[in-house]
């Protein structure tokens, strides 16, 4: 029986690998002082609407509560965390460092070929303004990608105010500006040029809009961009980016990030430094985040904030493609004859006390059948219990050894088991 389009089951290997990645990311966030919180998957629609534009509200799955109020399934978790920080954590001293994990869903008609449910791990730094906070969040995002086991990725850092400064100086209708923003957000430069061609912009303005998305690279692009703009908003953005880049160098990441002045995000609450992390041959970002200083005020607690999310689904896809996402094999398969069941159960318990992954069979087997069973379940070692005093261990090299029970436990707990 097929499931709902855009939603999928995760089979054991993929589910366990994704869970392991999630735990690695949360462990890294805790090392930076971030504390774990859980927010609901369902929120009141008016709460979600505080952080979303009309188009994003259309993508939400909606349902009606028993009292007639309209609810929505969360499409991202920054808004629920903002609600939490302004509500139950209102008296908590700032800055707040919070992290979280969970699924998000998006209802996008006509786009069922892409997942509508995604799994994310994220972090928010609430109540901290300035370049030091921006650099902390970006540096932690980079270290999280490392902790996940990724070795090939790039992180692009930009500033939402740079583009807004350019738009402010253009005398264009609001719908045209929105079209330009949407085309830049999707990196659709053909559509961008078509929109600009229909406007009365002067040639210099026309050229600027087409050139600035290509301003990507090292710190040298800030000087090049400064020669192209003549508004305080964009100039201030360039100065902030220069400071963040300097602090990333102090984090040991100066050469690990690129500057991207053409970066555009689709949520309207971003107000400053933004960033995205990409893997090879992936059209969507592995991680994304940025500063959103005005969102908390919508919930009644004005405070600066910045944060990011990591897309677990995409990270897992990249790890499996590189062969880095596989979990270790089972350490031991414990088989038994009828007389050996009590010893097999005791042995399985002992192995697990040593932190090993051990499976005890559920039916009696001879040694030949046990060998085949071990291959089927993918265990590194086989222990066959014939009687309480007669144990056979088949190691990863396939050689049969007969050892007393105590020796089996000792050998499996040592260097011969990876």
N, C-alpha and C positions, 0 to 999 in steps of 0.2 A: 504494500500500500504506500503510495507516494505521500510526501508531506506537503506543507504549505510552500508555495513558490517563494524563494528568497530566504527560507529558513532551512537548516540542515542539522542532521544528527552528527555527533562527533564519536567515532568509534574509539575503542580503548587506547590504541597507540597514539592517535592524534589528541584525544582528550587528556591523557596523562602527560604528554609532552607540553601541551598548552598550560596545564596546571603547574608543571614544573617551572615553566617560563614565568608565569604569574608570580609564583613564590620567590623566584630569583629577583624579579623587579621590585616587589614589595620589600624584600630584605635589603636591597640597595637603598630604597627610599628611607627605610628606618635608620640606616647608617647615617643619613643626613638629618635625622631628628624629626622625620615626618611620622605622624600617628594615624593609625588606620581607623576609618569610619565606614559605615554602611548606610546608604540612603535608599529609599524605596524605588522600585522600578515604575511605580505609578505615582503621578503627581496631579494636583489640580491643574486644569488647563490654564487658568488665569495666572498661576505661579510660573509655569513654563513660559507663558507669553511675555513675561517681564524681560526675558533675555533673548527672544527670538523675533526676527522680522516675519512679516506676513507669509512669505514664501516658505520659510522654515516651519511655521506653524501648520501649514498645509501638509507637510510631510509626516506629521505626528499620527500615530495610531490613537484613535479617540474611542472612549466608551462612556456610558452613562451610569452613574452611581444610583443606588436605590432611592436617594432623595431628589433625583433629577439633575444633580450637578454633573458637569462634563469633566472627565478626567483624561489624561494622556499618558501614554507610555514614553518614558524618557528617551530622547534621541541623543543626548549627551549629559554628562553628570556634573559639569561645572555649575549649572544653575541650581540643582538640588543642594550642592555643597555650599553655595552662596546663601541659600535659604537657611541652611543649618547654622552657618556662621553668624547670620543676623538674628537667628531665633534662639535655639537651645544653647548655643555657644556665645550668646551675646555678651555675657559677663566675663568670658575668658580673655585673658590679656593678649594683646597683639604684639608681635605677629603670630598668627596661627599657621602651623605646618601640618597639613592634612593629606592623607593618601587614601585611595579607594580602588576597588576592582568590581567589575560586573558587566552584564550585557547591556547594550543599548539597541534600540530598534528605530527604523526609519521607513515610512510608507511612501515610496516614490513610484507612482503609477508609470508603467511602461519601461521600468528599469529593473525588472525582476531577474535579469541575467546576473546582476550584482547582488551580493548578500544584503538582506534587509535587517538581519540581526548580526551585530558585531560584538566582540568581547574586548574590553578596554581595561587598562590599569592607568591611573592618573594621580597627579599631585597638585595641590594648590598652596601657594604661599600668600596668605591674606594679611594685610595690614603693613606691608613693607613696600616702600616706594624706592625708586632710584636704580641706578645701574648695578649696584651690588646684588640686589634681589634678582634682577633680570639675569645676571651672569650666573647666579647660584642655580636658578631653575634650568637654564640651558645646559650648564655643566652637569647637573644631575641627570638630565635627559640623555646626554651623551654616555654617561657612566651606566645608565640603565640599559642602553643598547649593548654596551660591552658586557654587562652582567647577564643579559639574555643569551650571550654566546655569539652575537653577530660580529663579523670581522670586516665586512664590506658594506659601508653605508656612507652617506654624506649628510651634513646638517647645514641648512641654509638659514641665515638670520637676516631679517629685514625689519621694517618699521612701518606700521600702518599710517602714521601721520605724514610720511613722505609723499605717498600717493594722494592723500586728502589735501595736502597743500597744493599739489598740482591741480586737482579738480577745482579747488576754491577760486583759482585764477581764471577759470574758463567760463565764459558766458554761454552755458548750455542748459537746456531743460533738464529737470530731475530725472525723467525716464531715460534720456540719452546718457546721462552720467551713470545711471544704474546699469545700462547695457554695456557701457565701457568697463565698469567694475566687474560685471559677470564674465565678460570675455577674457579679462585679465586673470580672474580667479581660476578659470578653466584652462588657461594658457592657450586659448583659441585666438591666435594672432591674425588668422584670416578673417574671422568675424570682427575682430577689433578694427582692422583696416577698413572693412566694409562700413562699419558704423561711423568711423571718423570721416570717411569719404563723403558721407551725407550731411556733414556739419559745415557751418560757415567758418571753421577755424582757419586762422592764418597759417601759412606754411610753416612758420617757426613752431607754433603750438602743435600743429599736426606732426611734425618731425619729433618733437619732444615726447609725445605720447607713444610713438612707435619705437623710440630709442630707449626710453628708461627701463622697459622690462629686460633689456639685454645687459643692464648694469649689474653684473654678477662677478664675484671674484674675491680678491683680498682687500686689505684696508685701502689700497690705492684707488679703488672705485669711489671712495667717499670724496676724494678731491675732484675726480672727474665729474661726479654728480653735482658737487657744489658749484661748478662752472655753468651748469645747465639751469639751475633754479634761481629764482629771485623772490622768494617769499619766506617769511619768518618761520612758518610752520614746517616747511621742508628742511630749512636750514637747522632748526632745532632738532629735528629727527636725525639728521646726519651727525650732529654733535653727540647725541645720546648713543648712537650706534658706535661711534669712535670710542667712547668710554667703555661700553660693554665689551667691545672687541679687546680692549686693553686688559680688562679684568679676566676675560676668558684665557688670556695668555698667562695670567697669574694662577689660574686653575690648571695650567698645563695643557690647555686646549687651543692655543692660538693658531696652530696649523691644522686643527681638526674641523674647523668650521669655515664656511664661505659666507660672504655677505651677498644678499640678494634684494636689491631695491625694487624689483618687480613683484615681490611676494604680496599676494592679496588673499585675505581670509574671508569666508562667507558669513561669519557671524558678526553682527553689527556692534557687539560690545567690546571689541578689541580697540585699544587706545594708544598703544605704544609698540615696543619691541615685540616682534612675532618671529616664529621659527618653525621649520619643518625638517624632518629627517627622512631620507629616501634610501631604499635599497636598490641594487642593480636590477634593471628590467621590471621594475614595479611602477605602474602609472599613478599609484596613490601613496601618500606619505605613511611611513611606519609610525612616526610620532609627529605631533604638532601642538603648538601652544603659543602663549603670548600674554601680554599685559592687558588687563581689563579693569581700569580704575573706576569706571562709573557703574558697574553692575551691582555692587553691594548697596549703593545708595537706593536702588530701586526696591530693595528689601528693608529699607529703614535703618541701615547701618553703614554710612559712608566710610569707605576704606579703600586704599589702593590694593591691588591684587595681581598676581601673575601665576600661571600654571601650565600644565601640559598633560596630554594623554598619549599612551602607547597603544597601537592597534595590535592586540595579541594575535588575531587571525593572520595578519600579514607577516608578523614576525615569525610565527610558526611555519607559514608557507615558505618563507625565505630560508629558515633553518633546515626544513626537510629537503629543500632543493639542494642545499649545500652539504647535506648528510650530517648536519650537526645537531639535529633535533631528536635523534633516537635516544630513548632511555636505555640504561644498562640492562642487560639480560637478567633474568632470574638467576640468583646465585646457586640455588639448589632445588632439585626435584627429588622428593623423598618417596620412594616406592616401597611396597611391603608385600610379604606373603601373609596368610591368615595368622600365623603364629607371631609375625613381627609387627602387627599393628600397634600395640601399646608402645613399643620402642620407637616406632616411626613418629607417633604423636609427640612423645617426649622429645625426640630429636628435633622435630620441626619447631617446637616451642623454644628449645635451646638456641637454635640457629637464629631465630627472630630476636632473641634477647641480645645477640651479638650484632644486631642491626642489619641482618641479611634478609634478602627477599627469598623466602622458601615456601614451596607448595608441597603439601602432603597429598598423595593420591587418594582417591575415594573408593578404589576397588583393588583387590589383590592382583599382583602380577609376578610372573617369573622374570628373571634377569633380562632375557632377550626382549620380552615385551616392554619392560621398563626402559630399555635403551631407546626404543622407538618412541615411547611416550615422552621421554626427555627431549628428543628432537622436536616433537610436535609442539611442546609448550615453550621451547627456546630457552632451556636452563643451561647454565655453564657447567654444572656438576650434577651427578646423579648419586644418590645414596640409596642402596637397596637393603631393606631390613628383612632378613629371613627368620631370625629368632632374636631373642634378647642379647645373645652373645655373638651372633654371626652377622656382621654388617659388611656390605660391599660398596666401595666408593669408586665411581667412574668419573675421573676428572676431565677438565677441558681438553686434554690431549687424547682422550678416548681410552686410556689404559685402565685396566681393572686392578683394584687393590682391595685386599681384605684386611680390615682394621677393627680393633675393639672400639666400642661405641665412644668412649671418652676421647680416643685419639681422633676419631672422625670429627668431632666437634672442634677439637683443638686445631686440626689441620685446616678445616674449612674457615675457621675464624682468623687464620693467619694470612701470610703473604700469597698463598696459592689461590686465593679468591679475589678477583678484582671487583 
